[in-house]
């Protein structure tokens, strides 16, 4: 039996960013696949003040898993900020998880100072700039407007808060504490978390599989959804020990 699969979104996004993954797995009869909104995102009310750390987001996500979804031993699939949250949960609550899927992620997520300042002072413009940078040029016309509309216009401080949390995140020295299986996915044209970030994760996570997806940027799961979904399925099939 497949373990529960939980998707965690990135900065200023919501559960809607995983729409194509949820459709894919549910059409195949999976009823234990979920995407959650982090506090202050999508349909979920905020519970935080202006400053939030990745650890605090991880605690909030854990509460949702335990008290709303009631899932046990899930696989966490996180994109960008969501990947940082998944790594933090793996480090602090490894006994509660079965595996990780890290998409456009990194063990450290420094944000360009110009983008961080723009997120603070002109968040609407910063959202447009960030989503454009996060998408490969060939897909920008078709994908960028859809992603912007699906972000449901987060509060004016949310993007800055998310990026500031990413900017202070650093678990480079702790990755070897994670021993369970991990799938690492990165778009070949990712300009925000370049391939070298995923390669480093792969080198440090001893039970990891690396998948580089051509013709995709940071939003690889929207730019090449079929390839991402297939990569997840293939990886799950090879992890028979997860499902005993």
Backbone as CSV, one residue per row, in Angstrom:
resi,resn,N_x,N_y,N_z,CA_x,CA_y,CA_z,C_x,C_y,C_z
1,UNK,0.846,-1.201,0.000,0.000,0.000,0.000,0.879,1.249,0.000
2,UNK,0.531,2.223,-0.846,1.306,3.447,-0.925,1.176,4.264,0.349
3,UNK,2.278,4.870,0.736,2.248,5.790,1.860,1.533,7.076,1.460
4,UNK,0.976,7.818,2.415,0.395,9.124,2.088,1.454,10.030,1.464
5,UNK,1.028,10.806,0.482,1.919,11.722,-0.225,1.392,13.133,-0.012
6,UNK,2.206,13.975,0.628,1.791,15.328,1.010,2.649,16.349,0.270
7,UNK,2.010,17.271,-0.436,2.712,18.294,-1.199,2.717,19.622,-0.435
8,UNK,3.902,20.241,-0.347,4.095,21.531,0.318,4.537,22.564,-0.716
9,UNK,3.839,23.662,-0.792,4.102,24.673,-1.820,5.248,25.602,-1.453
10,UNK,5.617,26.442,-2.418,6.704,27.394,-2.237,6.220,28.791,-1.874
11,UNK,7.112,29.756,-1.941,6.850,31.129,-1.497,5.689,31.766,-2.252
12,UNK,4.729,32.294,-1.490,3.550,33.007,-1.995,2.596,32.129,-2.791
13,UNK,2.911,30.847,-2.935,2.019,29.934,-3.640,0.983,29.372,-2.674
14,UNK,0.233,28.394,-3.137,-0.760,27.720,-2.315,-0.862,26.281,-2.781
15,UNK,-1.766,25.538,-2.178,-1.964,24.144,-2.582,-2.312,24.033,-4.062
16,UNK,-2.865,25.101,-4.651,-3.279,25.065,-6.060,-2.114,24.810,-7.010
17,UNK,-0.895,25.105,-6.581,0.254,24.910,-7.474,0.440,23.442,-7.807
18,UNK,-0.129,22.556,-6.978,0.009,21.108,-7.175,-1.193,20.501,-7.897
19,UNK,-2.009,21.314,-8.517,-3.241,20.835,-9.137,-2.999,19.669,-10.099
20,UNK,-1.986,19.758,-10.918,-1.748,18.720,-11.924,-1.216,17.436,-11.307
21,UNK,-0.570,17.540,-10.173,-0.123,16.337,-9.480,-1.310,15.650,-8.786
22,UNK,-2.158,16.423,-8.121,-3.314,15.844,-7.455,-4.225,15.149,-8.467
23,UNK,-4.473,15.802,-9.597,-5.320,15.200,-10.630,-4.730,13.882,-11.113
24,UNK,-3.432,13.882,-11.352,-2.766,12.685,-11.879,-2.903,11.508,-10.926
25,UNK,-2.551,11.707,-9.672,-2.544,10.589,-8.734,-3.953,10.154,-8.344
26,UNK,-4.875,11.088,-8.253,-6.240,10.712,-7.902,-6.932,9.975,-9.040
27,UNK,-6.588,10.313,-10.281,-7.128,9.567,-11.410,-6.648,8.121,-11.417
28,UNK,-5.557,7.865,-10.717,-5.033,6.506,-10.609,-5.483,5.819,-9.319
29,UNK,-6.475,6.392,-8.680,-7.072,5.740,-7.530,-6.423,6.022,-6.199
30,UNK,-5.469,6.962,-6.154,-4.835,7.297,-4.878,-5.742,8.244,-4.109
31,UNK,-6.171,7.823,-2.922,-6.995,8.688,-2.087,-6.220,9.231,-0.889
32,UNK,-4.911,9.025,-0.907,-4.077,9.485,0.205,-3.023,10.484,-0.275
33,UNK,-3.385,11.294,-1.260,-2.507,12.327,-1.799,-3.146,13.683,-1.505
34,UNK,-2.391,14.573,-0.850,-2.930,15.861,-0.418,-1.933,16.979,-0.696
35,UNK,-2.452,18.180,-0.907,-1.642,19.395,-0.929,-2.222,20.340,0.110
36,UNK,-1.382,20.944,0.913,-1.871,21.809,1.989,-1.474,23.259,1.740
37,UNK,-2.292,24.154,2.237,-1.952,25.580,2.292,-1.194,25.841,3.584
38,UNK,-0.076,26.524,3.490,0.609,26.988,4.691,-0.154,28.175,5.295
39,UNK,0.036,28.466,6.575,-0.653,29.610,7.184,-0.433,30.908,6.394
40,UNK,-1.530,31.616,6.137,-1.452,32.865,5.396,-1.449,32.707,3.890
41,UNK,-1.599,31.477,3.410,-1.571,31.182,1.979,-2.878,30.507,1.568
42,UNK,-3.301,30.767,0.331,-4.494,30.110,-0.163,-5.693,30.379,0.728
43,UNK,-6.318,29.300,1.210,-7.523,29.421,2.019,-7.264,29.340,3.525
44,UNK,-5.985,29.260,3.922,-5.689,29.051,5.338,-5.398,30.383,6.034
45,UNK,-6.087,30.667,7.129,-5.826,31.907,7.884,-4.393,31.949,8.401
46,UNK,-3.908,33.156,8.610,-2.553,33.321,9.122,-2.533,33.141,10.637
47,UNK,-1.423,32.647,11.129,-1.259,32.498,12.579,0.028,33.148,13.068
48,UNK,0.751,33.779,12.144,2.069,34.298,12.474,2.104,35.822,12.466
49,UNK,3.161,36.336,13.090,3.452,37.766,13.002,4.272,37.996,11.733
50,UNK,4.912,39.122,11.639,5.628,39.470,10.417,6.806,38.541,10.127
51,UNK,7.488,38.087,11.152,8.691,37.276,10.946,8.399,35.813,11.249
52,UNK,8.785,34.950,10.315,8.565,33.509,10.469,9.836,32.788,10.033
53,UNK,10.162,31.718,10.721,11.311,30.897,10.336,10.815,29.622,9.659
54,UNK,11.724,28.949,8.991,11.394,27.658,8.393,10.961,26.674,9.477
55,UNK,11.598,26.744,10.619,11.222,25.841,11.720,9.765,26.072,12.137
56,UNK,9.341,27.332,12.197,7.952,27.612,12.570,6.976,27.129,11.505
57,UNK,7.334,27.314,10.250,6.496,26.772,9.181,6.424,25.244,9.279
58,UNK,7.551,24.606,9.596,7.575,23.149,9.719,6.661,22.681,10.850
59,UNK,6.662,23.398,11.949,5.781,23.030,13.063,4.319,23.172,12.666
60,UNK,4.002,24.233,11.930,2.621,24.434,11.476,2.209,23.322,10.514
61,UNK,3.100,22.956,9.593,2.793,21.877,8.648,2.598,20.562,9.382
62,UNK,3.413,20.312,10.381,3.283,19.076,11.168,1.935,19.030,11.873
63,UNK,1.499,20.145,12.409,0.197,20.191,13.071,-0.930,19.863,12.089
64,UNK,-0.837,20.388,10.869,-1.853,20.110,9.856,-1.879,18.621,9.523
65,UNK,-0.711,18.028,9.364,-0.640,16.601,9.047,-1.227,15.749,10.160
66,UNK,-0.919,16.108,11.399,-1.324,15.291,12.534,-2.791,15.488,12.915
67,UNK,-3.235,16.754,12.906,-4.535,17.063,13.493,-5.648,17.300,12.474
68,UNK,-5.292,17.546,11.203,-6.314,17.718,10.172,-6.362,16.519,9.219
69,UNK,-5.207,16.122,8.724,-5.171,15.018,7.762,-5.081,13.659,8.443
70,UNK,-4.539,13.641,9.647,-4.407,12.398,10.421,-3.643,11.326,9.639
71,UNK,-2.553,11.726,9.017,-1.748,10.779,8.241,-0.575,10.288,9.077
72,UNK,-0.141,9.082,8.771,1.000,8.491,9.460,2.064,8.097,8.449
73,UNK,3.297,8.372,8.796,4.449,8.007,7.971,4.314,8.483,6.518
74,UNK,3.990,9.752,6.310,3.839,10.229,4.934,5.185,10.442,4.241
75,UNK,5.110,10.563,2.938,6.198,11.093,2.121,5.902,12.576,1.913
76,UNK,6.869,13.427,2.210,6.699,14.872,2.021,7.326,15.298,0.705
77,UNK,6.546,15.968,-0.123,7.040,16.513,-1.385,6.992,18.029,-1.293
78,UNK,8.149,18.672,-1.270,8.200,20.114,-1.095,8.885,20.818,-2.239
79,UNK,8.319,21.951,-2.644,8.904,22.776,-3.701,9.480,24.052,-3.095
80,UNK,10.772,24.308,-3.320,11.398,25.564,-2.918,11.253,25.784,-1.408
81,UNK,10.498,26.781,-0.971,10.214,26.957,0.454,9.669,25.664,1.053
82,UNK,8.777,25.000,0.333,8.229,23.734,0.804,9.291,22.665,0.952
83,UNK,10.307,22.700,0.091,11.417,21.764,0.230,12.218,22.026,1.490
84,UNK,12.410,23.303,1.817,13.102,23.651,3.061,12.304,23.162,4.265
85,UNK,10.997,23.334,4.215,10.135,22.868,5.304,10.229,21.356,5.435
86,UNK,10.209,20.656,4.301,10.312,19.196,4.332,11.641,18.752,4.928
87,UNK,12.733,19.423,4.563,14.037,19.082,5.135,14.055,19.325,6.638
88,UNK,13.473,20.440,7.082,13.431,20.724,8.515,12.619,19.676,9.259
89,UNK,11.497,19.262,8.688,10.697,18.224,9.325,11.452,16.894,9.356
90,UNK,12.213,16.611,8.316,13.005,15.378,8.292,14.083,15.392,9.362
91,UNK,14.652,16.549,9.627,15.700,16.663,10.634,15.135,16.604,12.054
92,UNK,13.959,17.166,12.250,13.415,17.270,13.608,12.406,16.173,13.951
93,UNK,11.826,15.539,12.927,10.790,14.533,13.192,10.951,13.350,12.226
94,UNK,12.156,12.867,12.075,12.426,11.829,11.088,11.607,10.569,11.324
95,UNK,11.318,10.265,12.583,10.585,9.040,12.897,9.136,9.092,12.426
96,UNK,8.663,10.295,12.061,7.272,10.437,11.642,7.104,10.397,10.128
97,UNK,8.216,10.314,9.380,8.164,10.380,7.927,8.676,9.086,7.295
98,UNK,8.334,8.912,6.005,8.821,7.757,5.250,9.805,8.136,4.158
99,UNK,9.768,9.376,3.708,10.654,9.786,2.631,10.427,11.233,2.250
100,UNK,11.292,11.714,1.373,11.239,13.097,0.909,11.250,13.151,-0.608
101,UNK,10.517,14.110,-1.148,10.637,14.483,-2.554,10.928,15.978,-2.558
102,UNK,12.106,16.340,-3.013,12.573,17.728,-2.974,12.608,18.271,-4.396
103,UNK,11.804,19.282,-4.670,11.631,19.813,-6.023,12.066,21.274,-6.042
104,UNK,13.075,21.581,-6.858,13.584,22.950,-6.884,13.989,23.412,-5.505
105,UNK,14.741,22.566,-4.807,15.053,22.815,-3.400,16.555,22.994,-3.199
106,UNK,16.924,23.247,-1.956,18.329,23.394,-1.610,18.505,23.338,-0.108
107,UNK,19.719,23.011,0.315,20.020,22.980,1.748,20.256,24.380,2.293
108,UNK,20.476,25.330,1.408,20.577,26.745,1.755,19.909,27.519,0.635
109,UNK,19.128,28.535,0.974,18.313,29.229,-0.026,18.506,30.736,0.064
110,UNK,19.680,31.195,-0.291,19.928,32.637,-0.278,19.111,33.323,-1.375
111,UNK,18.519,34.456,-1.036,17.696,35.222,-1.969,18.455,36.479,-2.377
112,UNK,18.428,36.809,-3.658,19.095,38.020,-4.118,18.573,39.234,-3.346
113,UNK,19.464,40.078,-2.836,19.015,41.246,-2.051,18.028,42.124,-2.794
114,UNK,18.191,42.270,-4.107,17.271,43.117,-4.871,15.860,42.534,-4.886
115,UNK,15.749,41.212,-4.988,14.436,40.567,-4.978,13.813,40.660,-3.589
116,UNK,14.627,40.461,-2.566,14.127,40.541,-1.200,13.604,41.941,-0.901
117,UNK,14.336,42.970,-1.318,13.906,44.348,-1.093,12.652,44.663,-1.892
118,UNK,12.593,44.170,-3.116,11.396,44.391,-3.931,10.171,43.726,-3.308
119,UNK,10.356,42.517,-2.739,9.248,41.835,-2.071,8.749,42.635,-0.878
120,UNK,9.637,43.375,-0.237,9.258,44.188,0.922,8.544,45.464,0.515
121,UNK,9.016,46.109,-0.560,8.521,47.442,-0.905,7.462,47.437,-2.010
122,UNK,7.588,46.541,-2.977,6.634,46.470,-4.094,6.268,45.012,-4.348
123,UNK,5.497,44.398,-3.447,5.262,42.952,-3.518,4.576,42.483,-4.790
124,UNK,3.667,43.263,-5.339,2.991,42.827,-6.563,3.976,42.707,-7.717
125,UNK,4.825,43.704,-7.860,5.834,43.652,-8.917,6.831,42.527,-8.657
126,UNK,7.157,42.336,-7.397,8.101,41.272,-7.054,7.538,39.895,-7.384
127,UNK,6.255,39.693,-7.152,5.620,38.417,-7.505,5.757,38.136,-8.987
128,UNK,5.440,39.139,-9.795,5.539,38.976,-11.245,6.978,38.661,-11.652
129,UNK,7.918,39.391,-11.097,9.320,39.176,-11.429,9.767,37.777,-11.008
130,UNK,9.371,37.353,-9.821,9.829,36.077,-9.298,9.252,34.907,-10.090
131,UNK,7.964,34.961,-10.395,7.353,33.868,-11.158,7.942,33.802,-12.566
132,UNK,8.245,34.952,-13.139,8.871,34.969,-14.460,10.259,34.343,-14.404
133,UNK,11.054,34.706,-13.401,12.378,34.106,-13.242,12.295,32.610,-12.970
134,UNK,11.194,32.197,-12.342,11.048,30.803,-11.943,10.557,29.911,-13.071
135,UNK,10.292,30.490,-14.222,9.756,29.735,-15.349,10.728,29.815,-16.517
136,UNK,10.962,28.702,-17.183,11.836,28.704,-18.357,11.237,29.617,-19.427
137,UNK,12.061,30.347,-20.176,11.550,31.308,-21.158,10.511,30.731,-22.114
138,UNK,10.672,29.486,-22.531,9.746,28.891,-23.497,8.332,28.738,-22.949
139,UNK,8.170,28.762,-21.627,6.859,28.507,-21.021,6.245,29.741,-20.363
140,UNK,6.941,30.865,-20.407,6.490,32.014,-19.628,5.124,32.534,-20.067
141,UNK,4.885,32.603,-21.370,3.624,33.157,-21.873,2.430,32.340,-21.405
142,UNK,2.565,31.032,-21.389,1.435,30.170,-21.049,1.287,29.919,-19.560
143,UNK,2.377,29.947,-18.811,2.335,29.495,-17.425,2.318,30.633,-16.410
144,UNK,3.072,31.697,-16.647,3.201,32.764,-15.651,1.846,33.359,-15.253
145,UNK,0.976,33.742,-16.198,-0.317,34.319,-15.776,-1.156,33.349,-14.950
146,UNK,-1.105,32.064,-15.280,-1.887,31.076,-14.531,-1.393,30.962,-13.100
147,UNK,-0.078,30.898,-12.921,0.477,30.771,-11.574,0.171,32.018,-10.751
148,UNK,0.306,33.191,-11.343,-0.005,34.434,-10.628,-1.459,34.432,-10.168
149,UNK,-2.369,34.009,-11.046,-3.791,34.013,-10.682,-4.083,32.987,-9.599
150,UNK,-3.369,31.864,-9.596,-3.608,30.820,-8.608,-3.032,31.164,-7.237
151,UNK,-2.192,32.158,-7.163,-1.645,32.550,-5.868,-2.681,33.260,-4.998
152,UNK,-3.844,33.542,-5.544,-4.974,34.114,-4.802,-4.564,35.393,-4.064
153,UNK,-3.714,36.170,-4.689,-3.265,37.448,-4.139,-2.969,37.360,-2.645
154,UNK,-1.850,36.755,-2.281,-1.500,36.655,-0.857,-1.349,38.043,-0.242
155,UNK,-1.469,38.103,1.081,-1.321,39.381,1.773,-0.027,40.068,1.397
156,UNK,0.026,41.388,1.519,1.163,42.158,1.020,2.499,41.807,1.655
157,UNK,2.485,41.197,2.849,3.753,40.867,3.509,4.173,39.406,3.324
158,UNK,3.311,38.591,2.716,3.564,37.153,2.672,4.787,36.802,1.837
159,UNK,4.908,37.376,0.650,6.049,37.039,-0.195,7.357,37.396,0.499
160,UNK,7.417,38.590,1.064,8.639,38.986,1.776,8.912,38.049,2.945
161,UNK,7.877,37.721,3.693,8.040,36.827,4.844,8.589,35.470,4.410
162,UNK,8.032,34.935,3.326,8.488,33.639,2.829,9.938,33.697,2.360
163,UNK,10.263,34.727,1.591,11.629,34.842,1.059,12.634,35.104,2.178
164,UNK,12.238,35.889,3.180,13.137,36.127,4.311,13.395,34.832,5.075
165,UNK,12.363,33.998,5.218,12.545,32.699,5.872,13.506,31.831,5.078
166,UNK,13.342,31.832,3.753,14.271,31.081,2.898,15.692,31.615,3.032
167,UNK,15.813,32.926,3.061,17.135,33.544,3.076,17.936,33.181,4.320
168,UNK,17.251,32.912,5.416,17.945,32.566,6.659,18.066,31.052,6.859
169,UNK,17.565,30.278,5.917,17.571,28.812,6.032,18.939,28.258,5.622
170,UNK,19.487,27.382,6.437,20.788,26.768,6.128,20.946,25.477,6.931
171,UNK,20.849,24.343,6.236,21.076,23.049,6.886,22.189,22.278,6.162
172,UNK,23.099,23.013,5.567,24.190,22.382,4.822,24.949,21.359,5.667
173,UNK,25.168,21.680,6.915,25.990,20.821,7.776,25.208,19.657,8.388
174,UNK,23.898,19.592,8.126,23.080,18.586,8.808,22.491,17.534,7.874
175,UNK,22.733,17.651,6.585,22.064,16.758,5.641,22.361,15.289,5.892
176,UNK,23.557,14.982,6.372,23.909,13.584,6.583,23.140,12.944,7.734
177,UNK,22.378,13.749,8.476,21.508,13.193,9.509,20.271,12.520,8.913
178,UNK,19.990,12.802,7.646,18.798,12.257,6.992,19.179,10.959,6.290
179,UNK,18.551,9.875,6.687,18.946,8.565,6.160,17.868,7.893,5.318
180,UNK,16.624,8.390,5.358,15.600,7.689,4.586,15.596,8.147,3.127
181,UNK,14.889,7.414,2.254,14.950,7.683,0.808,14.461,9.075,0.433
182,UNK,15.099,9.638,-0.580,14.720,10.958,-1.085,14.796,10.971,-2.601
183,UNK,13.842,11.618,-3.213,13.856,11.896,-4.647,14.087,13.387,-4.815
184,UNK,15.072,13.745,-5.631,15.429,15.146,-5.848,15.154,15.471,-7.315
185,UNK,14.295,16.456,-7.548,13.896,16.838,-8.904,14.252,18.298,-9.137
186,UNK,14.844,18.575,-10.292,15.221,19.950,-10.620,15.029,20.186,-12.112
187,UNK,14.474,21.336,-12.462,14.391,21.723,-13.862,15.772,22.100,-14.387
188,UNK,16.071,21.677,-15.580,17.395,21.922,-16.150,17.689,23.407,-16.309
189,UNK,16.625,24.225,-16.449,16.790,25.667,-16.646,16.409,26.463,-15.391
190,UNK,16.460,25.830,-14.235,16.110,26.495,-12.981,17.128,27.594,-12.675
191,UNK,16.643,28.837,-12.598,17.523,29.972,-12.313,17.488,30.382,-10.847
192,UNK,16.540,29.880,-10.082,16.437,30.243,-8.671,17.151,29.241,-7.774
193,UNK,16.965,27.967,-8.021,17.721,26.919,-7.321,18.390,26.067,-8.395
194,UNK,19.529,26.514,-8.886,20.182,25.837,-10.013,20.506,24.371,-9.724
195,UNK,20.845,23.662,-10.786,21.122,22.228,-10.693,22.144,21.921,-9.610
196,UNK,23.118,22.804,-9.412,24.158,22.512,-8.420,23.568,22.347,-7.013
197,UNK,22.449,23.010,-6.732,21.794,22.841,-5.433,21.304,21.400,-5.270
198,UNK,20.658,20.892,-6.327,20.137,19.526,-6.285,21.261,18.511,-6.286
199,UNK,22.326,18.788,-7.025,23.464,17.876,-7.038,24.097,17.773,-5.649
200,UNK,24.159,18.894,-4.948,24.709,18.859,-3.587,23.815,18.033,-2.665
201,UNK,22.506,18.236,-2.776,21.595,17.423,-1.982,21.804,15.941,-2.263
202,UNK,21.942,15.611,-3.533,22.127,14.215,-3.937,23.423,13.636,-3.371
203,UNK,24.467,14.434,-3.349,25.753,13.970,-2.817,25.683,13.715,-1.316
204,UNK,24.910,14.535,-0.612,24.879,14.455,0.842,23.814,13.496,1.379
205,UNK,22.723,13.327,0.654,21.657,12.422,1.083,21.953,11.049,0.489
206,UNK,22.418,10.153,1.319,22.990,8.891,0.830,21.979,7.970,0.167
207,UNK,20.703,8.129,0.493,19.679,7.259,-0.098,18.828,8.020,-1.110
208,UNK,19.461,8.928,-1.854,18.706,9.797,-2.753,18.834,9.393,-4.213
209,UNK,17.835,9.820,-4.990,17.798,9.668,-6.443,17.656,11.054,-7.043
210,UNK,18.444,11.363,-8.061,18.423,12.688,-8.684,17.777,12.600,-10.065
211,UNK,16.833,13.507,-10.329,16.152,13.571,-11.620,16.212,15.010,-12.138
212,UNK,16.936,15.224,-13.231,17.010,16.530,-13.882,16.041,16.524,-15.064
213,UNK,15.117,17.475,-15.091,14.065,17.496,-16.103,14.386,18.555,-17.157
214,UNK,14.553,18.162,-18.418,14.836,19.141,-19.476,13.650,20.057,-19.749
215,UNK,13.941,21.198,-20.360,12.915,22.139,-20.808,12.003,22.558,-19.659
216,UNK,12.611,22.890,-18.527,11.832,23.320,-17.370,12.696,24.182,-16.470
217,UNK,12.036,25.100,-15.768,12.717,25.941,-14.810,12.353,25.558,-13.384
218,UNK,12.237,26.570,-12.524,11.963,26.333,-11.106,10.567,25.745,-10.880
219,UNK,9.614,26.116,-11.727,8.263,25.561,-11.624,8.138,24.290,-12.461
220,UNK,9.085,23.411,-12.304,9.171,22.195,-13.112,7.887,21.373,-13.042
221,UNK,7.216,21.356,-11.910,6.014,20.524,-11.765,4.836,21.070,-12.551
222,UNK,4.904,22.348,-12.973,3.885,22.922,-13.839,4.343,22.973,-15.287
223,UNK,5.642,23.116,-15.504,6.162,23.191,-16.861,6.245,21.821,-17.525
224,UNK,6.565,20.804,-16.722,6.666,19.432,-17.228,5.968,18.479,-16.258
225,UNK,4.659,18.643,-16.071,3.970,17.847,-15.056,4.025,16.350,-15.290
226,UNK,3.918,15.928,-16.538,3.929,14.489,-16.806,5.267,13.867,-16.421
227,UNK,6.353,14.560,-16.721,7.668,14.023,-16.388,7.884,13.977,-14.879
228,UNK,7.408,14.998,-14.186,7.533,15.009,-12.727,6.683,13.905,-12.114
229,UNK,5.453,13.765,-12.576,4.572,12.730,-12.041,5.143,11.337,-12.292
230,UNK,5.678,11.130,-13.482,6.262,9.828,-13.804,7.497,9.560,-12.953
231,UNK,8.292,10.591,-12.713,9.486,10.414,-11.875,9.089,10.005,-10.463
232,UNK,8.034,10.623,-9.944,7.560,10.268,-8.603,7.061,8.822,-8.585
233,UNK,6.306,8.441,-9.594,5.786,7.075,-9.648,6.905,6.053,-9.742
234,UNK,7.881,6.318,-10.601,8.999,5.374,-10.735,9.757,5.246,-9.420
235,UNK,9.985,6.378,-8.764,10.711,6.346,-7.500,9.934,5.580,-6.437
236,UNK,8.631,5.825,-6.356,7.817,5.100,-5.390,7.875,3.594,-5.634
237,UNK,7.877,3.203,-6.900,7.921,1.777,-7.236,9.216,1.127,-6.779
238,UNK,10.296,1.903,-6.768,11.593,1.336,-6.372,11.777,1.324,-4.854
239,UNK,10.865,1.959,-4.152,11.006,2.070,-2.698,10.045,1.112,-1.987
240,UNK,10.099,-0.149,-2.380,9.168,-1.141,-1.823,9.241,-1.186,-0.301
241,UNK,10.385,-0.935,0.258,10.527,-1.024,1.722,9.729,0.066,2.427
242,UNK,9.361,1.121,1.700,8.550,2.179,2.310,7.150,1.693,2.652
243,UNK,6.680,0.723,1.916,5.263,0.403,1.990,4.966,-0.874,2.771
244,UNK,5.957,-1.402,3.471,5.735,-2.611,4.265,5.170,-2.252,5.627
